Amino acid sequence: MDTITKQNIDEIRTLSAPPQLVKDALGAIFLLLGYSSAQATDWKLIRKELGKRSTDDNSILNQLKNFQAEKCDPASAKKAKELIGDVTIAQAKSVSLVASHFVAWTLNALNGV
């Protein structure tokens, strides 16, 4: 699950109007991490959270590294699956190489839930 780097996060955070696939992938990640549905669809909040320093315990990077699928709320996982849909890593790569890292993390995490 270490496919996402600080550079990936910084690149996505700079997008003021990202493609829908990017929004959906990040929204699914935020749901899996325990954020509410409203928070997971709020791009301004997502950008703010992505901007937290990677040395902070509650930074997204640390949350991703410390994610434990067995502790994930089943209802949140279901919402994340619906949000990410049947997107593939190849489809994500066609939109953005960085987005494909987020999709890969999400798909991997959902397989563990």
PATOR-414710 format. One record per atom (N, C-alpha, C, O): atom name; residue in one letter; x, y, z. Coordinates in Angstrom, 2 decimals, decimal comma. Example, Ala and Ser with C-alpha at 12.3 -4.5 7.8 and 13.67 -1.06 7.14 Angstrom:
REM PATOR-414710
ROKE   atome   residu        c1        c2        c3
ROKE       N        A     13,19     -5,69      7,80
ROKE      CA        A     12,30     -4,50      7,80
ROKE       C        A     13,20     -3,30      7,80
ROKE       O        A     14,24     -3,32      8,46
ROKE       N        S     12,85     -2,25      7,08
ROKE      CA        S     13,67     -1,06      7,14
ROKE       C        S     12,90      0,03      7,87
ROKE       O        S     13,41      1,14      8,04
//
This chain:
REM PATOR-414710
ROKE   atome   residu        c1        c2        c3
ROKE       N        M      0,82     -1,20      0,00
ROKE      CA        M      0,00      0,00      0,00
ROKE       C        M      0,86      1,26      0,00
ROKE       O        M      0,35      2,36      0,21
ROKE       N        D      2,16      1,10     -0,24
ROKE      CA        D      3,06      2,25     -0,24
ROKE       C        D      3,25      2,82     -1,64
ROKE       O        D      4,33      3,32     -1,96
ROKE       N        T      2,23      2,75     -2,48
ROKE      CA        T      2,37      3,23     -3,85
ROKE       C        T      2,19      4,73     -3,96
ROKE       O        T      2,52      5,32     -4,99
ROKE       N        I      1,67      5,37     -2,92
ROKE      CA        I      1,41      6,80     -2,96
ROKE       C        I      2,51      7,53     -2,20
ROKE       O        I      2,83      7,20     -1,07
ROKE       N        T      3,07      8,54     -2,86
ROKE      CA        T      4,16      9,31     -2,26
ROKE       C        T      3,68     10,73     -1,93
ROKE       O        T      2,60     11,15     -2,34
ROKE       N        K      4,51     11,43     -1,19
ROKE      CA        K      4,21     12,83     -0,89
ROKE       C        K      4,11     13,64     -2,18
ROKE       O        K      3,28     14,54     -2,29
ROKE       N        Q      4,95     13,33     -3,15
ROKE      CA        Q      4,92     14,03     -4,43
ROKE       C        Q      3,59     13,80     -5,15
ROKE       O        Q      3,04     14,72     -5,76
ROKE       N        N      3,07     12,56     -5,07
ROKE      CA        N      1,75     12,27     -5,67
ROKE       C        N      0,67     13,12     -5,01
ROKE       O        N     -0,18     13,69     -5,68
ROKE       N        I      0,72     13,18     -3,70
ROKE      CA        I     -0,27     13,96     -2,95
ROKE       C        I     -0,16     15,43     -3,31
ROKE       O        I     -1,17     16,09     -3,55
ROKE       N        D      1,05     15,94     -3,36
ROKE      CA        D      1,25     17,35     -3,70
ROKE       C        D      0,73     17,66     -5,11
ROKE       O        D      0,13     18,71     -5,34
ROKE       N        E      0,97     16,74     -6,05
ROKE      CA        E      0,50     16,96     -7,42
ROKE       C        E     -1,02     17,00     -7,49
ROKE       O        E     -1,59     17,88     -8,14
ROKE       N        I     -1,69     16,08     -6,83
ROKE      CA        I     -3,15     16,05     -6,84
ROKE       C        I     -3,72     17,28     -6,13
ROKE       O        I     -4,72     17,84     -6,55
ROKE       N        R     -3,07     17,67     -5,05
ROKE      CA        R     -3,55     18,82     -4,26
ROKE       C        R     -3,55     20,11     -5,07
ROKE       O        R     -4,34     21,00     -4,80
ROKE       N        T     -2,67     20,22     -6,05
ROKE      CA        T     -2,59     21,45     -6,84
ROKE       C        T     -3,74     21,59     -7,83
ROKE       O        T     -3,94     22,67     -8,40
ROKE       N        L     -4,49     20,53     -8,05
ROKE      CA        L     -5,59     20,57     -9,02
ROKE       C        L     -6,79     21,29     -8,42
ROKE       O        L     -7,40     20,81     -7,46
ROKE       N        S     -7,14     22,43     -8,99
ROKE      CA        S     -8,32     23,15     -8,48
ROKE       C        S     -9,61     22,57     -9,05
ROKE       O        S    -10,65     22,66     -8,41
ROKE       N        A     -9,54     21,99    -10,23
ROKE      CA        A    -10,72     21,37    -10,86
ROKE       C        A    -10,28     20,05    -11,49
ROKE       O        A    -10,13     19,95    -12,71
ROKE       N        P    -10,09     19,02    -10,66
ROKE      CA        P     -9,58     17,75    -11,17
ROKE       C        P    -10,63     16,99    -11,99
ROKE       O        P    -11,82     17,24    -11,86
ROKE       N        P    -10,17     16,07    -12,83
ROKE      CA        P    -11,11     15,20    -13,54
ROKE       C        P    -11,97     14,42    -12,54
ROKE       O        P    -11,55     14,17    -11,41
ROKE       N        Q    -13,17     14,04    -12,96
ROKE      CA        Q    -14,09     13,33    -12,07
ROKE       C        Q    -13,48     12,06    -11,51
ROKE       O        Q    -13,72     11,72    -10,35
ROKE       N        L    -12,70     11,35    -12,32
ROKE      CA        L    -12,07     10,12    -11,84
ROKE       C        L    -11,17     10,39    -10,63
ROKE       O        L    -11,14      9,60     -9,69
ROKE       N        V    -10,46     11,49    -10,65
ROKE      CA        V     -9,59     11,87     -9,53
ROKE       C        V    -10,44     12,17     -8,30
ROKE       O        V    -10,14     11,70     -7,21
ROKE       N        K    -11,50     12,94     -8,49
ROKE      CA        K    -12,39     13,25     -7,37
ROKE       C        K    -12,98     11,97     -6,77
ROKE       O        K    -13,05     11,81     -5,55
ROKE       N        D    -13,41     11,06     -7,65
ROKE      CA        D    -14,00      9,81     -7,18
ROKE       C        D    -13,00      8,95     -6,43
ROKE       O        D    -13,32      8,38     -5,39
ROKE       N        A    -11,78      8,86     -6,95
ROKE      CA        A    -10,75      8,05     -6,29
ROKE       C        A    -10,41      8,63     -4,92
ROKE       O        A    -10,31      7,89     -3,94
ROKE       N        L    -10,23      9,93     -4,85
ROKE      CA        L     -9,92     10,56     -3,57
ROKE       C        L    -11,10     10,47     -2,61
ROKE       O        L    -10,93     10,25     -1,41
ROKE       N        G    -12,31     10,63     -3,14
ROKE      CA        G    -13,50     10,49     -2,31
ROKE       C        G    -13,59      9,10     -1,71
ROKE       O        G    -13,91      8,95     -0,53
ROKE       N        A    -13,32      8,08     -2,52
ROKE      CA        A    -13,34      6,70     -2,02
ROKE       C        A    -12,29      6,49     -0,93
ROKE       O        A    -12,55      5,84      0,08
ROKE       N        I    -11,11      7,05     -1,15
ROKE      CA        I    -10,05      6,94     -0,14
ROKE       C        I    -10,50      7,59      1,17
ROKE       O        I    -10,33      7,02      2,24
ROKE       N        F    -11,05      8,78      1,06
ROKE      CA        F    -11,48      9,48      2,27
ROKE       C        F    -12,58      8,72      3,00
ROKE       O        F    -12,61      8,70      4,23
ROKE       N        L    -13,48      8,09      2,27
ROKE      CA        L    -14,51      7,26      2,91
ROKE       C        L    -13,86      6,10      3,65
ROKE       O        L    -14,22      5,81      4,79
ROKE       N        L    -12,91      5,43      3,02
ROKE      CA        L    -12,23      4,30      3,65
ROKE       C        L    -11,45      4,73      4,89
ROKE       O        L    -11,30      3,96      5,84
ROKE       N        L    -10,97      5,96      4,88
ROKE      CA        L    -10,21      6,46      6,03
ROKE       C        L    -11,11      6,96      7,16
ROKE       O        L    -10,62      7,37      8,22
ROKE       N        G    -12,43      6,92      6,94
ROKE      CA        G    -13,35      7,27      8,01
ROKE       C        G    -13,96      8,65      7,92
ROKE       O        G    -14,65      9,08      8,85
ROKE       N        Y    -13,72      9,36      6,84
ROKE      CA        Y    -14,34     10,67      6,65
ROKE       C        Y    -15,81     10,46      6,28
ROKE       O        Y    -16,17      9,40      5,75
ROKE       N        S    -16,63     11,45      6,55
ROKE      CA        S    -18,05     11,35      6,21
ROKE       C        S    -18,25     11,48      4,70
ROKE       O        S    -17,34     11,90      3,98
ROKE       N        S    -19,44     11,12      4,23
ROKE      CA        S    -19,76     11,25      2,80
ROKE       C        S    -19,65     12,70      2,35
ROKE       O        S    -19,15     12,98      1,27
ROKE       N        A    -20,12     13,61      3,20
ROKE      CA        A    -20,04     15,04      2,85
ROKE       C        A    -18,58     15,48      2,73
ROKE       O        A    -18,24     16,22      1,80
ROKE       N        Q    -17,73     15,04      3,63
ROKE      CA        Q    -16,32     15,40      3,57
ROKE       C        Q    -15,64     14,77      2,36
ROKE       O        Q    -14,78     15,40      1,73
ROKE       N        A    -16,02     13,54      2,03
ROKE      CA        A    -15,38     12,81      0,94
ROKE       C        A    -15,73     13,37     -0,43
ROKE       O        A    -15,09     13,03     -1,42
ROKE       N        T    -16,74     14,22     -0,50
ROKE      CA        T    -17,11     14,83     -1,78
ROKE       C        T    -16,83     16,33     -1,81
ROKE       O        T    -17,19     17,02     -2,77
ROKE       N        D    -16,18     16,83     -0,79
ROKE      CA        D    -15,85     18,25     -0,69
ROKE       C        D    -14,40     18,45     -1,13
ROKE       O        D    -13,48     18,27     -0,34
ROKE       N        W    -14,21     18,83     -2,41
ROKE      CA        W    -12,85     18,93     -2,95
ROKE       C        W    -12,01     19,95     -2,19
ROKE       O        W    -10,81     19,74     -2,04
ROKE       N        K    -12,60     21,03     -1,71
ROKE      CA        K    -11,81     22,01     -0,94
ROKE       C        K    -11,28     21,38      0,34
ROKE       O        K    -10,13     21,60      0,71
ROKE       N        L    -12,12     20,60      1,02
ROKE      CA        L    -11,68     19,93      2,24
ROKE       C        L    -10,61     18,89      1,92
ROKE       O        L     -9,62     18,77      2,64
ROKE       N        I    -10,82     18,15      0,85
ROKE      CA        I     -9,83     17,14      0,46
ROKE       C        I     -8,48     17,80      0,20
ROKE       O        I     -7,45     17,31      0,66
ROKE       N        R     -8,47     18,90     -0,53
ROKE      CA        R     -7,22     19,61     -0,80
ROKE       C        R     -6,56     20,09      0,49
ROKE       O        R     -5,34     20,02      0,64
ROKE       N        K     -7,38     20,57      1,41
ROKE      CA        K     -6,85     21,02      2,70
ROKE       C        K     -6,20     19,86      3,46
ROKE       O        K     -5,11     19,99      4,00
ROKE       N        E     -6,89     18,73      3,48
ROKE      CA        E     -6,36     17,55      4,17
ROKE       C        E     -5,09     17,04      3,49
ROKE       O        E     -4,15     16,60      4,16
ROKE       N        L     -5,06     17,09      2,17
ROKE      CA        L     -3,87     16,65      1,44
ROKE       C        L     -2,68     17,55      1,73
ROKE       O        L     -1,53     17,14      1,59
ROKE       N        G     -2,95     18,78      2,14
ROKE      CA        G     -1,89     19,74      2,42
ROKE       C        G     -1,26     19,60      3,78
ROKE       O        G     -0,27     20,28      4,07
ROKE       N        K     -1,80     18,74      4,62
ROKE      CA        K     -1,19     18,55      5,95
ROKE       C        K      0,21     17,98      5,79
ROKE       O        K      0,47     17,14      4,93
ROKE       N        R      1,11     18,46      6,63
ROKE      CA        R      2,49     18,01      6,55
ROKE       C        R      2,60     16,52      6,77
ROKE       O        R      1,93     15,96      7,64
ROKE       N        S      3,44     15,87      6,00
ROKE      CA        S      3,57     14,41      6,08
ROKE       C        S      4,15     13,96      7,41
ROKE       O        S      4,11     12,77      7,73
ROKE       N        T      4,70     14,88      8,18
ROKE      CA        T      5,22     14,51      9,50
ROKE       C        T      4,12     14,48     10,55
ROKE       O        T      4,33     13,97     11,65
ROKE       N        D      2,95     15,03     10,23
ROKE      CA        D      1,82     14,99     11,16
ROKE       C        D      1,25     13,58     11,19
ROKE       O        D      1,11     12,93     10,15
ROKE       N        D      0,92     13,11     12,40
ROKE      CA        D      0,34     11,77     12,52
ROKE       C        D     -0,95     11,62     11,73
ROKE       O        D     -1,25     10,54     11,23
ROKE       N        N     -1,72     12,71     11,63
ROKE      CA        N     -3,00     12,63     10,94
ROKE       C        N     -2,92     13,08      9,48
ROKE       O        N     -3,95     13,36      8,86
ROKE       N        S     -1,71     13,14      8,92
ROKE      CA        S     -1,59     13,48      7,50
ROKE       C        S     -2,17     12,34      6,68
ROKE       O        S     -2,22     11,19      7,13
ROKE       N        I     -2,62     12,65      5,49
ROKE      CA        I     -3,19     11,62      4,62
ROKE       C        I     -2,16     10,53      4,33
ROKE       O        I     -2,49      9,35      4,33
ROKE       N        L     -0,92     10,92      4,10
ROKE      CA        L      0,11      9,93      3,81
ROKE       C        L      0,24      8,93      4,96
ROKE       O        L      0,31      7,72      4,73
ROKE       N        N      0,26      9,42      6,20
ROKE      CA        N      0,35      8,52      7,35
ROKE       C        N     -0,92      7,70      7,51
ROKE       O        N     -0,86      6,53      7,88
ROKE       N        Q     -2,07      8,30      7,24
ROKE      CA        Q     -3,32      7,55      7,33
ROKE       C        Q     -3,34      6,42      6,30
ROKE       O        Q     -3,81      5,32      6,60
ROKE       N        L     -2,83      6,69      5,10
ROKE      CA        L     -2,78      5,65      4,07
ROKE       C        L     -1,83      4,53      4,47
ROKE       O        L     -2,14      3,35      4,30
ROKE       N        K     -0,68      4,90      5,00
ROKE      CA        K      0,30      3,89      5,39
ROKE       C        K     -0,19      3,04      6,55
ROKE       O        K      0,15      1,86      6,65
ROKE       N        N     -0,98      3,64      7,44
ROKE      CA        N     -1,45      2,94      8,63
ROKE       C        N     -2,85      2,35      8,48
ROKE       O        N     -3,42      1,86      9,46
ROKE       N        F     -3,41      2,39      7,28
ROKE      CA        F     -4,76      1,89      7,05
ROKE       C        F     -4,85      0,41      7,37
ROKE       O        F     -4,00     -0,39      6,97
ROKE       N        Q     -5,90      0,05      8,11
ROKE      CA        Q     -6,15     -1,35      8,45
ROKE       C        Q     -7,54     -1,71      7,94
ROKE       O        Q     -8,55     -1,29      8,49
ROKE       N        A     -7,57     -2,49      6,89
ROKE      CA        A     -8,83     -2,83      6,22
ROKE       C        A     -9,83     -3,46      7,18
ROKE       O        A    -11,04     -3,21      7,08
ROKE       N        E     -9,35     -4,27      8,10
ROKE      CA        E    -10,26     -4,97      9,01
ROKE       C        E    -10,98     -4,02      9,97
ROKE       O        E    -11,99     -4,39     10,58
ROKE       N        K    -10,48     -2,80     10,10
ROKE      CA        K    -11,12     -1,81     10,97
ROKE       C        K    -12,02     -0,84     10,21
ROKE       O        K    -12,61      0,06     10,80
ROKE       N        C    -12,10     -1,03      8,90
ROKE      CA        C    -12,88     -0,13      8,06
ROKE       C        C    -14,38     -0,38      8,25
ROKE       O        C    -14,82     -1,52      8,31
ROKE       N        D    -15,14      0,69      8,35
ROKE      CA        D    -16,58      0,60      8,49
ROKE       C        D    -17,18      0,00      7,21
ROKE       O        D    -16,95      0,53      6,12
ROKE       N        P    -17,95     -1,09      7,32
ROKE      CA        P    -18,52     -1,72      6,12
ROKE       C        P    -19,40     -0,78      5,29
ROKE       O        P    -19,39     -0,86      4,06
ROKE       N        A    -20,15      0,10      5,94
ROKE      CA        A    -21,00      1,03      5,20
ROKE       C        A    -20,14      2,01      4,39
ROKE       O        A    -20,48      2,36      3,27
ROKE       N        S    -19,04      2,44      4,97
ROKE      CA        S    -18,13      3,34      4,25
ROKE       C        S    -17,47      2,63      3,09
ROKE       O        S    -17,29      3,21      2,02
ROKE       N        A    -17,11      1,36      3,29
ROKE      CA        A    -16,50      0,58      2,22
ROKE       C        A    -17,49      0,41      1,07
ROKE       O        A    -17,11      0,48     -0,10
ROKE       N        K    -18,75      0,18      1,39
ROKE      CA        K    -19,78      0,03      0,35
ROKE       C        K    -19,92      1,33     -0,45
ROKE       O        K    -20,01      1,30     -1,67
ROKE       N        K    -19,94      2,46      0,26
ROKE      CA        K    -20,03      3,76     -0,43
ROKE       C        K    -18,80      3,99     -1,30
ROKE       O        K    -18,91      4,51     -2,41
ROKE       N        A    -17,63      3,61     -0,79
ROKE      CA        A    -16,39      3,78     -1,55
ROKE       C        A    -16,43      2,94     -2,83
ROKE       O        A    -16,01      3,40     -3,89
ROKE       N        K    -16,93      1,70     -2,72
ROKE      CA        K    -17,04      0,83     -3,90
ROKE       C        K    -17,98      1,45     -4,93
ROKE       O        K    -17,70      1,41     -6,13
ROKE       N        E    -19,08      2,01     -4,46
ROKE      CA        E    -20,03      2,65     -5,38
ROKE       C        E    -19,39      3,87     -6,05
ROKE       O        E    -19,60      4,11     -7,24
ROKE       N        L    -18,62      4,62     -5,28
ROKE      CA        L    -18,00      5,83     -5,81
ROKE       C        L    -16,93      5,51     -6,85
ROKE       O        L    -16,86      6,15     -7,90
ROKE       N        I    -16,10      4,52     -6,56
ROKE      CA        I    -15,01      4,18     -7,48
ROKE       C        I    -15,53      3,39     -8,68
ROKE       O        I    -14,91      3,38     -9,74
ROKE       N        G    -16,66      2,72     -8,51
ROKE      CA        G    -17,27      1,98     -9,61
ROKE       C        G    -16,38      0,88    -10,13
ROKE       O        G    -15,68      0,22     -9,37
ROKE       N        D    -16,39      0,69    -11,43
ROKE      CA        D    -15,60     -0,38    -12,03
ROKE       C        D    -14,37      0,15    -12,77
ROKE       O        D    -13,89     -0,44    -13,73
ROKE       N        V    -13,88      1,28    -12,28
ROKE      CA        V    -12,70      1,88    -12,90
ROKE       C        V    -11,50      0,94    -12,75
ROKE       O        V    -11,36      0,24    -11,75
ROKE       N        T    -10,67      0,94    -13,76
ROKE      CA        T     -9,46      0,13    -13,72
ROKE       C        T     -8,24      1,04    -13,60
ROKE       O        T     -8,32      2,25    -13,83
ROKE       N        I     -7,14      0,45    -13,24
ROKE      CA        I     -5,89      1,21    -13,15
ROKE       C        I     -5,52      1,75    -14,53
ROKE       O        I     -5,02      2,87    -14,64
ROKE       N        A     -5,75      0,96    -15,56
ROKE      CA        A     -5,45      1,42    -16,93
ROKE       C        A     -6,28      2,64    -17,30
ROKE       O        A     -5,77      3,58    -17,90
ROKE       N        Q     -7,55      2,64    -16,94
ROKE      CA        Q     -8,40      3,80    -17,21
ROKE       C        Q     -7,88      5,01    -16,45
ROKE       O        Q     -7,85      6,12    -16,98
ROKE       N        A     -7,48      4,80    -15,21
ROKE      CA        A     -6,95      5,90    -14,40
ROKE       C        A     -5,67      6,45    -15,02
ROKE       O        A     -5,47      7,67    -15,04
ROKE       N        K     -4,80      5,57    -15,52
ROKE      CA        K     -3,55      6,01    -16,16
ROKE       C        K     -3,82      6,88    -17,37
ROKE       O        K     -3,05      7,79    -17,68
ROKE       N        S     -4,93      6,59    -18,07
ROKE      CA        S     -5,24      7,40    -19,25
ROKE       C        S     -5,65      8,82    -18,87
ROKE       O        S     -5,58      9,73    -19,69
ROKE       N        V     -6,08      8,99    -17,63
ROKE      CA        V     -6,44     10,32    -17,13
ROKE       C        V     -5,22     10,99    -16,50
ROKE       O        V     -4,94     12,16    -16,76
ROKE       N        S     -4,51     10,23    -15,68
ROKE      CA        S     -3,35     10,76    -14,97
ROKE       C        S     -2,57      9,61    -14,36
ROKE       O        S     -3,16      8,74    -13,71
ROKE       N        L     -1,26      9,60    -14,55
ROKE      CA        L     -0,43      8,57    -13,94
ROKE       C        L     -0,56      8,62    -12,42
ROKE       O        L     -0,65      7,58    -11,77
ROKE       N        V     -0,58      9,82    -11,87
ROKE      CA        V     -0,70      9,96    -10,42
ROKE       C        V     -2,06      9,44     -9,94
ROKE       O        V     -2,15      8,79     -8,90
ROKE       N        A     -3,11      9,72    -10,70
ROKE      CA        A     -4,44      9,22    -10,33
ROKE       C        A     -4,44      7,70    -10,26
ROKE       O        A     -5,13      7,11     -9,42
ROKE       N        S     -3,66      7,06    -11,12
ROKE      CA        S     -3,63      5,60    -11,11
ROKE       C        S     -3,09      5,06     -9,79
ROKE       O        S     -3,49      3,98     -9,37
ROKE       N        H     -2,19      5,78     -9,14
ROKE      CA        H     -1,67      5,35     -7,84
ROKE       C        H     -2,79      5,37     -6,80
ROKE       O        H     -2,90      4,47     -5,98
ROKE       N        F     -3,62      6,41     -6,85
ROKE      CA        F     -4,73      6,52     -5,90
ROKE       C        F     -5,79      5,45     -6,17
ROKE       O        F     -6,35      4,89     -5,24
ROKE       N        V     -6,06      5,17     -7,44
ROKE      CA        V     -7,01      4,12     -7,78
ROKE       C        V     -6,46      2,76     -7,34
ROKE       O        V     -7,20      1,95     -6,78
ROKE       N        A     -5,18      2,51     -7,58
ROKE      CA        A     -4,58      1,24     -7,17
ROKE       C        A     -4,68      1,05     -5,67
ROKE       O        A     -5,02     -0,03     -5,20
ROKE       N        W     -4,39      2,10     -4,90
ROKE      CA        W     -4,50      2,01     -3,43
ROKE       C        W     -5,93      1,69     -3,04
ROKE       O        W     -6,16      0,82     -2,20
ROKE       N        T     -6,88      2,37     -3,65
ROKE      CA        T     -8,29      2,17     -3,31
ROKE       C        T     -8,74      0,75     -3,62
ROKE       O        T     -9,38      0,10     -2,79
ROKE       N        L     -8,41      0,27     -4,82
ROKE      CA        L     -8,81     -1,08     -5,19
ROKE       C        L     -8,18     -2,12     -4,27
ROKE       O        L     -8,83     -3,08     -3,87
ROKE       N        N     -6,91     -1,92     -3,94
ROKE      CA        N     -6,22     -2,81     -3,03
ROKE       C        N     -6,87     -2,78     -1,66
ROKE       O        N     -7,08     -3,83     -1,05
ROKE       N        A     -7,18     -1,60     -1,17
ROKE      CA        A     -7,81     -1,49      0,15
ROKE       C        A     -9,18     -2,13      0,16
ROKE       O        A     -9,54     -2,82      1,12
ROKE       N        L     -9,96     -1,93     -0,90
ROKE      CA        L    -11,30     -2,52     -0,97
ROKE       C        L    -11,24     -4,04     -1,02
ROKE       O        L    -12,13     -4,71     -0,50
ROKE       N        N    -10,21     -4,59     -1,62
ROKE      CA        N    -10,05     -6,05     -1,63
ROKE       C        N     -9,82     -6,61     -0,24
ROKE       O        N    -10,13     -7,77      0,03
ROKE       N        G     -9,27     -5,78      0,65
ROKE      CA        G     -8,99     -6,22      2,01
ROKE       C        G    -10,14     -6,02      2,99
ROKE       O        G    -10,10     -6,52      4,11
ROKE       N        V    -11,15     -5,28      2,54
ROKE      CA        V    -12,28     -4,98      3,45
ROKE       C        V    -13,26     -6,13      3,46
ROKE       O        V    -14,27     -6,07      4,16
//
